[in-house]
Amino acid sequence: MLLNEYLASRQRLVDRALDDFLPRATTKPATIHKAMRYSLFAGGKRLRPILCLAAAEACGGSPESALHAACAVECVHTYSLIHDDLPCMDNDDFRRGKPTSHKVFGEGLAVLAGDALLTIAFELLAQATPRARYSTGALIRELTTAAGSRWLIAGQVIDLESEGKKVSGRELQFIHKAKTAALLTTSIRLGGMSANSTAPRLQSLNDFGQALGLAFQVIDDILDVTQTSEKLGKSAGKDAAAQKATYPSVFGLDRSRKEARQLTNNAHAALAPFGKNGARLHELADHLLVREY
């Protein structure tokens, strides 16, 4: 299957599962469930759940075995975007080419929609089938750690506190590792855990995810200064306007591009133990390096 076909088929699989797992838009109170679905089905690429499914396949599992984990990760990711876009955070009016949640439903409902998506993520993960090496508790702990105050939230806190300040390369890397790479890595790890991966293979997936997650954010930083809002589906140039620390602002565009290529090479190297079974993950790494939005 060609990569574009693979991406489309896995996106459909995830979308169907999310539609089944979430309360109907008419479930009382309808407003909150409409708001949850609005952001969740606003046209996301489903990168993190697709990586989760691909990691499960690389470890000999089926994509279906990782669906609860994949959908849980996407709910956490979407909640983080809703909250990031709020006026008190990044204050963005558009996401994926559509008005952000707070512009459609108001700030109060947007906060609650994010809260509800974060909560339902763990409800979904609690329904995942445990494996011989990984209990339900281990799966939940994996996601709670990545989404908590030491990683995802930590990255957002330091990102906010760093606005308008001079940031070192090491500090910038931590922001990106916490805010972006941690959840992406956990998506991949949960896929491996869903397929009962051995500990050495899970470590290889971990190394792949960390390198890929950092490369992804470096490219994101580059796109913010090289692409239009129409292309990105969100406000371009917002990082510079808010005086945020980014790879281009700290290192310049040329070095940032080199860094993204080197991190992608590191990601490829981490997949060596998987041989042919890692082919799809290799393809996804290359795809993310050359993306334009």
Buried (B, 14 or more C-beta within 10 A) or exposed (E): EEEEEBBEBBBEBBBEBBEEBBBEBEEEEEBBBBBBBBBBBBEBEBBBBBBBBBBBBBBEBEBEBBBBBBBBBBBBBBBBBBBBBBEEEBBBEBBBBBBBBBBBBEEEBBBBBBBBBBEBBBEBBEEBEBBEBBEBEEBBEBBBBBBEEEBBBBBBBBBEEBEEEEBEEEBBBBBBBBBBBBBBBBBBBBBBBBBBBEEEBBBBBBBBBBBBBBBBBBBBBBBBBEBEEEEBBBBBEBBEEEEBBBBBBBBEBEBBBEBBEBBBBBBBEBBEBBEEBBBBBBBBBEBBBEEEB
